[in-house]
Amino acid sequence: MIEILKSVRLSKGSKIAISVWFILLMLVVIIFLALRFMSKDRIDYADMIVESEASPQVIACKEKCKEIGNIDRNNLAEFNACEKACEAIVPTIFSYNVRLKFENPIFRAQKHFVEITPLGVEWSDVAKSLNLGGIERVVQDSKDSHFVVITLDSPLDIGQNLGVLSYKSKILSNTLKYSIKQLILILVIGIGLWVLPVSCRAYFATFDRKYPKITQDSMLFSFSFKDKTFLSLSAVVILGLFVFHFWLGYPGFHISGDTYNSIGLAKNNAHPVFIAYVMQFLYFIFGKHLYYLFLFNLVPFYAGLLFLVWGFYIRFRSVFAILLLFPIFIGNIYFQNFIQYHSFALPMLLFCGYAMVLFMLLVPLSARKTKIMWWLIGIVFFCAILWRHNAIFSVFPVSFVFVYMWLCNRGINTKEFVKKYINGVIACAILCLCVVIIVPRALTVGGSYPANHPFLHQIAGACVPADDSSCFKDEWYYPHKGWEDIKALYEKYPLNADPFNVGWGYDEYRPIPPGKIDKLYSQWLKAILKYPINFAQHEWRFLQAMWIQNPGWIFDSKALQGKAWHPWHISLLSGFPESERSVIFTPAQEKIYDFLYEHRLLLNHFWGVVLSFGVMILSLILWLVKRDLRNGLLMFSFGVGFAGFFSALFIVLFTPVTESRYMSPILPLGLLAIIGFIAFMLDCKARHRADSVVDVGG
C-alpha cells in the first residue's frame, strides 16, 4: 500500500488521508469477523419489561378503519365513527409489547445489524402464577427488534418484569456492508470535495475571463430611515407570526406511521432516508425532541415570506410589499403546517428556496453576499430534493433560472448563449439525478421497495380491462393467489395501489408478497406499450381525482389533539418528553385555533395547477414574442410555473393513492409563479418609466 502511494503523484496530505482510509477499512473487516466469531456459541440474557398494552381486536379494527379511508380524505366523520366503535370493543385477549432490556451492549438486537433467537425464558414469580408456559409464548415480530409480543387471557401491569430471556445473537452481513458503504461514501465525498471545487473554480474563472459579467448598479442599497423602519418592522411581524404559529401548534401533529419512521430513524428508504439522518444529527446536537419536523414546516415558510417581502420592498420601495404575507391566510398552507409530514415540509422547502432565488433576482448583492446566498439556496434545494422520493420534478426546474442568471449580462451572442444554456441545464439534470440516486443508496440500511405497489397497480390498470394474465408473472403470486384475485382487487380499488403490495395492511387482499419483484419494471413497460389506451384511461382517473379535490389533513382542534394508539407508536414515543407526545391545547389556545379553523380559506388543488400552467404558458409566449422583455424575472416565472405544472403531472403518474397531501407542493409553486410574474410586470413598468425619463431628458 505504502509503495503504491509512493509511486502516485499526490500531495503528502492526500497520501496520509488515503492511508488512514485503508487502515479504517481493514479495521472494519477485522472487527466484523471477530464479532461474528464471538457470537457463534455465546448465550446472552435480557430482562423482559412490559412496555404497552395492545388489544389485538382493537388494533385489527382500527387497521380496518385505515382501509376504509385515510384521515386525509373527505370522510373524516366516517373514519372517526369507525375508530370510536373500535375503542368500544371489550378485549377478551390481552397482548403486550415487551421491551427486552439487554445486558450486553453489543450482542443484542439491533435493527438491520444484529438478529437474536430466543432460547429459553425464566419467568418471574408473578409471571409463573399465570401459567405462561415456555419460550413458545414469546413471539418476535422481527428478529432484529428489541421488542417481543406476549399474548394471554389475563391483564398485566405496565412496567412489570416478566423474567429473563436467554438468546443467541447473529451479526448480520449488513453490518459489514453498511460500514464499507459509509467508508466508500466518505472516500467519494472526499474526492469530490477535492476534485470538483478545483475543476469548477478553474472552469468558472476561465469563463469569467472570457465572458466577464457586466456588474449591476447597487444604488438600491442606500436605505433611508423609512426603509430601515419598514424592513425592521416587517421582520418583527414575520418573526412574531412564526412564534405564534409554533406556540399554537406545539409540538406539531405527528401521529403518522410515515413520520414515525423518520422520527424512529428507520433507514430502509421506505420513506426518504435522508430525513432519518437529519433527525439523528439533531438528536445528537440538541437532544431527542418531537418538534424538529414541525420546525421544518415553519422555518422555511416564514423565511420564504421574509425574502419575498424584503425583496419586493428593496426593489420597488412600496409598503404594499407587506401584502405578500397573504399565503398565511390560505388554509391549505397554514393548517397543513401544523402536521409533521414530509409531504408538507417539502412544499415549504420549495417555497423558501424559490423565494430566495426571487430575492436574488430582485436585489443586487455584493460578491460576498451573493456567494453566501448561493450556498444557502443550494442547501435548501439539496434538502428539498431528498425530502420526498419524487421531489426532483419540483426542484430541477430551478436550473432554468440558475443557468440563465449565470449566463446573462455577459455579451454572449444568441447562438452561443442557447448552446451554453442547454448544456448547463443538462448538467444540472445530471447533478439532480446523481443526488437522488447516489445519496439515498449510500445512506440506506436494509432494503425496501416503496415503488412496488404503484407499479403493480398500473400494470393492472393496463391489463385488467384486456383480461391479459400474462402481464403478471406466475412466480410473483402467493401460492393461494392468482390472476382472478388481481382482477377483483383492481375492480375494488381502481384508485388505491396499497392493497397490491404494502406490508402494513390488506393482508387478506394482498396478492403478491412484499419484497423484491423480479422484472417488475420491464413488465410495467411492456404493459404500457401493449395497452397504452388502458394505461392512459387509468392515469386519467387518477388525474381527475388528484387535481380536482379539496385539500385534506386540515384538522379541527379535537383531531389535532389526537393521541397515539398503535403499540409501535406508543413504544416509539416513550423515548421522548411526555409533553411532546401530542398537541395539548390550553383553553385559550383551543379558542384561538377554533376561530382560525372556522374562518379558514381552502383552495381546491385545481387552482394551483391552473396558476402554474397559466403563468408557464404566458411567460413562454412573452419570451418567444417579446425579445426585449426577456430577463431573469420572466425566466423565474416560467421555471416555477413549469415546476408546478409538471410536478402535478408526475405526481399523478407515480402516486399510489389519491391522497391530497401528494398535491401539496402545487399551490405554493403556483403562488410563487404568479408572484414572480407580478415582479416581472412591476419591473417592466419601472424600466419603461425610466426609459421615458431618459427620453424626456434627451
N, C-alpha and C positions, 0 to 999 in steps of 0.2 A: 504493500500500500504506500509506504513512505517513498520507495523507489519510483513508483508510478507518479506520485505527486511531484517528485524532484524533476522528472522528465517533462512535466507540463509547465508551460509558462504562465504561472499565476502569481499574484501578489502573495506575500507571506501571510497576511491575514486571511486570504481566501483558502490557502492550503491548511491553515490551522482549523478554520471552520469546517472544511470537508473532512479532515481527520477526526474532529470531535463527532461529526455526524456518523461516520463509520463506526466509531467506538460505541456510540449510543445504540446503533443498530445491532451490533454484536451482543451488547449487554441485554438488550430486549430479548433476543433469541435465547440466550443462555438462561435468563431468569424464567422465561416461559417454560423451557424444557425442565428446569429444576422444579418449578412449582407443579408441573404436570406429573413428574415422577413422585414428588412428595405426596400428592393427593391420591395416589393409586391405591394404597392399602390403609389409609388413615380413617378413623372414625371421629367425628366431632359431635358437639351437642348444642342444643338451643332450647331456651325456655319458651313455653307456649303461653302467650298472654292474649286473652280475649280482647279484641280491638273494637268490634262493632257488630251489631245485630243486622241480619239481612234475611227478612222473611222471603222464602222462595216464591210463595204465592203472590205476594205484593209486588216483588220485582218483576216476575213474569207478566203480571197485569200491567204494570207501568211500561214495560217494553212494548206491549201491545198498543198502548196509548201512543207511543212514539211512531208506531207503524201507521196508526190512523192518520197522523199528520203532525209534522214538527210545529213547534210554537211559532215558527216563522210565518205560518200560513194565516189565512183569514178565518180559521176555525178554532180560534183560541178558546172560545166558550166550550166547544165540544171537547177539546183537549183537557181543560180544567175539570169538566164534569167527569171525564174518564178517570183522571187522577184521583179525584175525591172518592169515586167508587172503589178504587183500588185501596185507598187508605182505610176504608171502612171494613176491609176484609179482616176477619179474626183468624190469626195464624194457628194452624194445628201442628205444623212442623217448624222447628226453630233452626236457623242456620246462622253460623257466626264466622266472621273473619278473624282468624287468629294470627297475631304477629309472632314471627319467630325472632327471638332475641338471641342472636348468635354469640357464642363465647369467643370464637376465633374471628379476627377482623379480615382475614384473607380467604380462608377456606369456608366460605359462606355463600349463600345465593346472591348473585349479582347479575342484574339484567343484562342479557346478551353475552356475559362473560363466564359465569360460573353456574352450573346446574347442581342441584342436590337431589339425592334419592333417599327418602326416609327408610330407616332400617327397623326401628322399634320405638316404643314410647313407654315411659314410666309415668303413669298418671299420678296426680296429687291425691291426697286423701279425699278431698271433696269430690274430685272427678271420679274416683273409684266407686263412690256410692251411687253414681249414675249408670254404672254398668256399661261403660262406653266400649268395652271390648279391646281389640288390639289395634295394630297400625292401620288396618283397613278403614278405620273411622276417619283417618286423616287424608283429606283429598287435596291434591295440588291442581290449581288452575294452570299453573305454569311451573316447570322445574327450576326456572331461574328467578322465581318470585320469593320474597321474604314473607309471604302470607300463605296460609293453608286454610281450608274450609272444613268446619266440623258441623254436621247436621244431626240433630237429635229431637226427641219429642218432649223435652222439658227445657225451660229457660235457664240461661247462665247469667252471671253478673259481669258487666263490662269491667275490664281490668283484672279479672280473675286469672290466677296462674293455674293452668291445667296440668302442668307437669313438664317433663324434659323429653325432647325428641332427639334421638340419635340418628345420624345420617352420614352418608359418604358424599363427597363432592367431586366434581369433574371440571377441570379448567378447559373451557371451550377454545377451539382454534380461533374463534373471533377475537380473543384476547391478543393473539399474535398478529392477526390480520389488521386489527384496528390500530395497534401500536405502530406497525410498519407503515400503514396508510398515513398516520399522523406524521411520522418522520419524513415520508415522501412529500407530503403536503408542505412541511417546513422547508424541505430542500427546494421544491418548486417555487414556493413563495420567495425564498432567499435568492434564488437565481433570477426570478422575475424582478425583484426589487433591485437587483444588481445590474441586470442587463437592460430592462425596459426603460428605466429613467435615463440611463446613459444614451441609449439609441434614440429615444424620443426627444431628449433635450438637444441632441445633435441635429435631428431632423427639423425640429421646430426652429432652432437657431438658424439653420441654413435657409429655411422657408422665410423666416422674418427678414433675413438679409436680402433675399431675392425679391420678396414682396412685402416691403415694410408697411406696417399698419398706419393709416392716417389717424392721428390722435384726435379725439373729440374734445370739444370745449367743456371745461369743468367749472364754468361760472355759476352753475346751478348750486354749487356748494356754499355760496356766500349766503348764510341764513340770517334773516332779521330776527328781532326779538319775537315777533308774531309767529314766525316759522318755528323757532325753537319751542315756543309755548305749545303750539299745536302738536308737534312731534312728541313732546314730553307727555302732554295730557292724553293723547291717543294711546301711547304706550301704557300709561297708567290704567286707562279704561280697559284695554285688552288684557292686561295682567289681572285686573280685578274680575273680569268676566271668566278668565281661566280659573282663578282661585275659587270663585263662586261655583263653577261647574264641578270642580274637583271636590269641594266641600259637600255639595248637594248629593253627588253620586258615589262618594267614597264607600268602599274601595273599588267600586265598579262591579257590575253583574258578571260573574264568571262561571256560572253553573252550566257548563257545556263540556261534553267529553273531548271535543277537539281542543278547547282551551286547556283542559286539564292535562292533555298530552304534552303541551308545551310547558305548562307550569311544573309538571312532574318530570321534565327533562327527558321525555321519550325521544330517542334519536334514530328511529327507524324510517323517518321521512314519510310516514303515512300522512302526516301534516308537516308543513315546512320545518325541516330540521334546524335551520338557521335560528329560528326563534328560541329553540331549546338552549342553544349555545349563548344567545344573548341573555336569557334568563339565568343561566348558570353563572355568567360573568357578573350580573347584577347581584345574585345571591352572595357571591364571593366578596364583592366590594361593599355592599350595603346591608347584607343580611337577607333572610327569607321574608318576603312580604308579598301580598296578593294584589297590590295596586300598581305594579310596574306596567302591566299591559294596559291598564286604564290610562296611564300617563302616555303610552304610545298612541292612544287616540287623541288626547287633549293637547299635548305639547306641539305636535306638528300642525294641528288645526289652528291653534291660536298664533303660532309663529307664522304660519302662512297668511293669516289675516293681517298681522303686523307688517309683513313685507308688502302686501297689497296696498294698505292704507298709506304707508310711508312712501312707497314707490310712486303712487299717483300724486300724492301731495308734493313731493320734491320735484316731480316732472312738470306738473300743471299748476301748482300753487293754489289749489282750491280746497276750501274747508269741506266741500262736498265729498272729498275722499273718504270721510268717515262713514259714508253710506255703504262702503264696501264691507262693512260688518254685517250686511244683510244675510249671509249664509247662516248666521246664528239663529235666525228666525225660521229656518226651514227645518221642519220636524224630522225629515229623513236623516239629516246630518246631526242635529243637536241631540236627539233622543237615542240614535244608534251609537253615539259616542259614549253612552253610559254602559255599553255592552263590551266586555273584553272578548274580542274575537278577531282573528287575523283578517277576516273578511271586512271588518270595519276599521282596522288600523291601516290597511293598505290604502284606501281612499284618502286618508288624512296624510299619509306619507307622500302620495302623489300630489295632493293639494299643496303641501308645503314645498315640495321640490319644484313644481311648475311655477308657484308664486315667486320663489327665489329667482328662477330664470327670468320671469317677467320683470322683477325688480332690477336685475342687471341690464335688461334692455331699456328700462325707463331712466335709470340713474347712472351717469358716468362715474366710475370709481377709479381711484388711484391704482397703480400696478400692484401694490402690496395688498390692498383690499380686494382687488379683483382675484388675485391668486387665492386668498382666503375663501372667498365666495365659491370659487370653482371647487375647492376641496370640500366645503360644506355641502354643496349641491351633489357632488359625487358620492359622498357618504349617504345622503338621504336617498338617492336613487339606487345605490347599492343595496341598502336595507330593503327598499321597496320591491326590487326585482326578486328578492329572496323571501319576501313575506307571504307570497302565495305562489302556488305551482304555476299558474298561468299569468303571472304579473308582467311577463316580458312584453305582452301585447300592449300594455298601458305605458310601459317605461321606454321601449325602443323608440317611439316617435319623437322623444325629446332630442334624439340625434339630428333630426331635421333642423332644429333650431341651433344646436351646438355647432354643427358643421358650418351653417350659414354665418353664425356670429364670428367664427374663426376666419372665414374666407372673405367676408365683406370688407369694404373700405381698404382694399389693397391694390386697386388698379388692375386687377386681372381681367383679361378680355373674356367675353361671354363664353366662347367655346371652351377655353381652358378652365373657366370657372365651373361650368357644368360637369366637365370631366373630373375635376378635383372634388366637386361636391358629391358626385355619385360614388367615387372611391371612398370618400370619408364616411358616407352613410353605410356603405358595405362593411367598412372596417368596424364601425360601431355595432352593426348587426352581428358580426363575428364575435366581438367582445361580449355582447349581451349573451349570445349562445354559450360562449365559454364559461361565463359566470354561472348561468342557470344549470349547466351540465356538470362542470367540474366541481364547483363548491359543494353542492349537496352530496355528490358521490364521495367526496373526500371526507365529509363530516358525518355521513350516515353510519350508524352502528346497527347491525342486524338487517333484515330485509322487510320490505313492504311493497305492495303492488296497488297503489291508490288509483290507478287508471283502469284496472280490470273491469269493474262493473260498468262504467260508461261505454267502454269499447264493446263489451258483450251485448249491452243494451242496443247499441247502434247496429251491430250485426243482426240482432233480432229484428230491429226496425226495418232493415233492408230485406231480410229473408223470410220472415214470418208471413207477410202478405203473399209471397210467392210459394209458400209452403215448401221451401227448399231446405231439407235437413242437412244437406252436405256442407252448409256454412259452419256448422258446429261439429267438431271432431268427436268421434265416439269416446276417445280416451279422456276427454275433458270431464265427462259427467261423473257424478256419484253413481255407484252400482245400481241404485234403485231409481235413477232419473234418466230422462231421455228427451227426445225432440218434442214430444207431446207436452211435456212439462214446460219447455221453453215457450211454446205457443200459448199455453194457458197463462203463463206468467206475464208475457208481453201484453196479452189482451187485458189482463187485470191491471197491469202497471205500465201503460204506454208512456207515462211521463215520469217514471221513477226507476232508476237503474239500480238502486240499493239492493233490492231482493235478489239480484242476479249473482252477487259475489261478496258483499260485505260480510265481515266476520262477527259483527256485533248484534245481529238480529236476523229475522226472517229465516230461522233455522229450518222450518218445515217447508219453506218455498225454495230455498237456495238450490239450484240445480248443479252447480259446479263448485268444487272445494276452493276456498281462498288459497292463494299462493301463486306461484309462477305457472302461467299457462303457455305451453309451447306453441309457437307460431300464431299467437293471438293477433299481432299486428298485421301479419301477412294475410290472415283470414279476413280481418277487418277491411283491408284494402281490396281484396278480391270481392267481398260482398258489395262494397260501394260501386265498384266498376261493373259488377254483374247486374245490380239492381239500382241504378242511380236515381230513378224516379221515386222508388220506395224510400230510399235514403233521404231524398230531398223533402218528401212529404213528412217523414219522421222529424227532420230538423225544423220544418215549418211549424209543426205543432209546438215544438219547444220554443221557437221564436215568438209565436203568438202568446204563449203562456208567460214567457220571461219578460218580454218587452212591454206588454200591456198588463201591468199588475201594480197594485199599491205596495209600498214598502212594508215589510214585516219587521219583527224584532223591535217594535215600538211598545214598550210595556207600561201598564198602569202601575201605580205605586205598590199595590199588593204583589203583582207578578215580579216587580223589580226586587222586592224583598224576599223572594223565594229562597229556600234553603236546600242544600244538597241532600239527596235521599239515597242515591245509589251507594252501596257499600264501598266501592272503589273510590268514589268521590269523597266520601266521609273520611276514609283512611288517608287519602292524599292530603286533605285539608288539616288533618291532625298535626301536621308538622309546621303549621303557620299560626300566627297570633289569632286568638279566638275572635277578636273584634273585627277581623278582616275576612271571616269566613262567609259573610253575606252582607248585603246592604241592609242597614238598620236605620230607618228614619226616626228622627225626633218628631214630635207633633208639629213643630214649626216647619221642619223640612218636608214633611208629608203634605202639608197645606200648600207650600210653595210648589212642590212637584205636581200636585194635583191641578193647581191653577195653570201651570205651564202645559200640562198634558191635555187639559180640557180645551185650551186655546191653541193647540198645535196646528201647524200648516204642513200638510203632507202633499207631496207631488208624485204623481204616477211616474214609474220609470221611463215611460214613453217620452216624457218631457226632456229627460237627459239625452236620450237618443236623438230627438228632434233638434235640440240645441247643438249637439256635437255635429250632426250631419249638416245642418243648415250653415253653421259657421265654416265648416270644412269646404263645402261647395262654394259659398260666397267668396271665401278667401282665395280659393283656387281660380275662380273666374276673374277676380280682380288681378291676381298675379299674372294670368295669361293675357289679359286685355289691357291693363293699365301698367305699363312697364315703369312709368315714373313714380308709381306708388309702392313699388317693391321695397320693403325694408324688413328689419328683424321682427317688428311687431306683427306684420302681416304673416310672416312665416310662423311666428309663435301661434297665432290664431289658427292657422291651417294645421300645424302639428298637434295642438291639443285637441282640436276637433277631430282630426284623424285618429288620435289615441282613443277618444271617447267612442266614436262610431265603430271602429274596428275591434275595440275591446268588447263592445256589445255583441258583435258578430261571433267572435271567437269564444266568448262566454257561452253563447247558445250552442256552439259546436261541441264543446267539451264538458258541459255541465251534466252531472248525474241526475239531478232533480231540479224542479222548478222553484227552488228557494230564492227569495228575493235578495238575500244577502250577497249572492254572487253578482248581482247587478249594482251593488252599492258604489263602485267606483265611477259609474257613468254620469250621474248627476253632478258630482264635484268637477269632473272633467268638462262637462258641458257648461257649467257656470264659469269656469276659468277660460274656456274658449270665448264665451261672449264678453267676459271682462277684458280679455286680450284684444278682442275686436273693437271694443269701445275705446281702449287705449290707442289703438291704431287710428281710429277716426278722429279722436282728440288731437293726436299728433299731426295728422294731415291738416286739420283746421289750424293748428298753431303754425305749421310750416307755411300754409297758404297766407296767413296773416302776416308772417314775417316777410314773405316774398312781396306782398303788396306794399309793405312799408318801404322796402328797398326800392321798388319801382317808383313810388311817390317821391322818395328822396332823390332818385336819379333824375 
